[in-house]
Amino acid sequence: MTTVVQVGDELWVGLPPGWIELVAHQDEAAAQQWFDELLRTAPAEMPVEVRQALREHYASVREQMPRGTIDSAGLLVTTLPDDTVTAWQFAMSIVAGPPIGDVDLLAVVERFLDSPAGSAGVGPEDLVESFVTHDGRPGVAIHTTTGGSDALRRNVPHANADALGVVYAAVRLEHGRADSDRVLLLTGIAPTVAERLPMSVLAAQIVLSATLRDSGDRPDVRVALDTTGQTKQDSTRP
């Protein structure tokens, strides 16, 4: 998926198969066109009324999404080992700031978590970890719980309203400019704490793939989804 950050820059993110994009569309018409293309991949025997109900549900979920602060948000519908159908929710935002140089993101997060304000929401089962992308960019992830996401609770019957599994991750973005730095913030939410671990695997894949590139420099990935909803084959690598 690509999102224009500023002239000459695009955010490229590798998304898992089955991703349902909710925000990164040019307008409502483009979003509906993209979803119609997705429905065309459904079995031919799917009733017309079911397809229409899915269209209406997609539009309804889009209306519930906050705009302006989120650059991309999506749902991934999957099944658990016991065949229970579940959905994981992801949101991504790009935060611009002054150059951070060699600042250790994990050290900053750890200092905050050691403060009274930061430690208030961290439990004994929570995990804070650092990581480095393949091209050397630092990042940090927090595995914890939350009671938010009304949309997830409304749409997933088995969701635990009091303890949803959540992963917060931040990674520094390459930008090719010396006057500013950008960080990608990702939030991944699962209906239960037990689903946090498998959901976090996908969250890690998304964050580790994120990078800023020049508009004419397309990454070497198998499939990318741009903001117009067109699926593009970028490579034939296995």
Sequence and secondary structure as in RCSB ss.txt:
>XXXX:A:sequence
MTTVVQVGDELWVGLPPGWIELVAHQDEAAAQQWFDELLRTAPAEMPVEVRQALREHYASVREQMPRGTIDSAGL
LVTTLPDDTVTAWQFAMSIVAGPPIGDVDLLAVVERFLDSPAGSAGVGPEDLVESFVTHDGRPGVAIHTTTGGSD
ALRRNVPHANADALGVVYAAVRLEHGRADSDRVLLLTGIAPTVAERLPMSVLAAQIVLSATLRDSGDRPDVRVAL
DTTGQTKQDSTRP
>XXXX:A:secstr
 EEEEETTEEEE    TTEEESS SSSHHHHHHHHHHHHTTS TTS HHHHHHHHHHHHHHHHHS  SS SEEEE
EEEE TT  EEEEEEEEEEEEES  TT  HHHHHHHHHHSHHHHTT  TT EEEEEE TTS EEEEEEEEES  H
HHHHH TT  TT EEEEEEEEEE  S SS EEEEEEEEEESSGGGHHHHHHHHHHHHHH EEEETT     SEEE
 TT  EEE     
